[in-house]
Amino acid sequence: MNPTTPGQHYRTRLNDARTVWLAGERIADVPGHPAFKGTVDTVSSLLDLQEKPDTRDDLTFVSPGSGKPVNAAFLVPFGKEDILRRHTAFRIWSDATFGMMSRLSEYSRSLLTGWYASRHRLGGDARKGFADKIAGYYEQSRDGDWLSTTALHDPQIDRSKGPSEAGDPDAYLRVVKQNREGIWVRGAKMIATAAPYVDEIFVFPFHRRSSADLAYSTMFAVPVGTPGLHVVCRESFASDRHEDYPLSAKYDEMDAVIIFDDAFVPWERVFIHDDPEAIWQLRQDPAAVALSQHQTVVRLISKLKFVAAVANEISTAIGVTHHLHVQEKLGELLVQVETIKALLAVSEELAEPDGETGVWLPAIDPLTTARNLGSRYYPRAIGILRHLAAGGLMQTPATVAELDGPIGPLVQKYYRGADIPASERVRLFKLAWDLIASPLGSRHELYEIFYSGDPVRTYAAQYLGYDKAKLTDPVWKLIGNAANDRVPAAKE
């Protein structure tokens, strides 16, 4: 492979002395280790699409800094056409991985792009410092094609207590020392999906901090190879049996806890320091929220389409598509796909410029609705696929290779489908098993339910943030009491 290709350059960057731990072993060669190689190969191939003639223009735009093509996730949209351009780039990568790679950096890159677009209104009392730092960091990330992820959540030690109540000051990530060069941080964050494979990690509190928690209220970015930063991986779900586990062989993006053992962060990478309200404003920034949610909805469509396709082919392979209840279930999967597609289209059609920055943003209500539906749609889709495949998931030989083994002719006779040979049916059910019941498949179901937070909270948040007066004012007008004429109820 040409060493100057984006994919090869990416592989080289992974050998930066990062401290990645798996099963108690420090991984010296992430690109070559069996637990990581398949995913590294996948990411590398996606990056190489940025130079292929048939996809280059859809995946990139010309950087105003370097004059070279850079990833479209860094594109600040100043018109509806830019939003659609971002959509196209997200769709190409999502479709190439069937929506199974949820943290390919488009999400965190979109967050960064939103912060950059809103830089002059973020940062609290240190607004100018924030604006200058985030602009410099954005430009470095954009022109360096840096991959990134986030580490936002506190470890599940004792969630009944906040940072200032925990007793153990290291139960939450905090600043333990600072000088004119920077800060030193100690503690842990979860869940940093894709951390072993990326260049950078954004770190800040996901939940609102109080004024008593200043030492725990800092936002910064660090290279994964930072001394004192440990990436502690969950069990690997990767497989080297490509025919038997086609998803696990390519798409285990890995989840990790990030432990900071007095890691140093220079001031130019500390964007917000000791300011819980500034971080909360950043968490709710319209540009960062809309641009990042836009990407997650594009990816959700790819994933739901994939499940619908597998379910249809499973049903066709075993000759059950003529049953009404099967048609109803397959129809439900298509309703899921078309509902999310419609919500995405509405969000883009209703896009408008942000009043303060002039940056165009997709409408947030349809995106939030799609994201919330996704936390319930995906488990339902997997349940439908499981029901349709049924006992056929058990009527699968241990390996595809058995089709050509000592009793190959018998296997081929009894493992065939209605209109397809055993070689195709077995591979199809192997794919379904990997999607439904393998460790990777189970992880994806868990991920889709919780990646945006507790779905109870996200549904409640949509209710609390919704402009309910649009719904209720016509009701009061109907019964003869317009909203502005209503008398508040007397307090007891």
Salt bridges, closest charged atoms under 4 A:
ASP16 OD1 - ARG18 NE 2.77
ASP41 OD1 - ARG11 NH2 2.60
ASP41 OD2 - LYS37 NZ 2.88
ASP132 OD2 - LYS128 NZ 2.86
ASP143 OD1 - ARG142 NE 2.87
ASP145 OD1 - ARG109 NH2 2.89
ASP154 OD1 - LYS189 NZ 3.00
ASP154 OD1 - ARG209 NH2 3.08
ASP170 OD1 - ARG174 NE 2.86
ASP170 OD2 - ARG186 NH1 3.64
ASP199 OD1 - ARG13 NE 2.78
GLU200 OE1 - ARG269 NH1 2.60
GLU243 OE2 - ARG427 NH2 2.79
ASP244 OD2 - ARG241 NE 3.22
ASP244 OD1 - LYS430 NZ 3.88
ASP252 OD1 - ARG234 NH2 2.67
GLU253 OE2 - ARG443 NH1 3.55
ASP255 OD2 - ARG234 NE 2.75
ASP255 OD1 - ARG443 NH2 2.80
ASP262 OD1 - ARG186 NE 2.62
ASP274 OD1 - HIS273 NE2 3.54
GLU277 OE1 - ARG208 NH2 2.89
ASP285 OD1 - ARG121 NE 3.17
GLU332 OE2 - ARG380 NE 2.79
GLU338 OE2 - LYS341 NZ 3.30
GLU348 OE2 - HIS87 ND1 2.67
GLU348 OE2 - HIS294 NE2 2.80
GLU349 OE2 - LYS80 NZ 3.78
ASP354 OD2 - ARG121 NH1 2.86
GLU356 OE2 - ARG121 NH1 3.62
GLU445 OE1 - ARG386 NH2 3.96
GLU448 OE2 - ARG299 NH1 2.91
GLU448 OE2 - LYS303 NZ 2.65
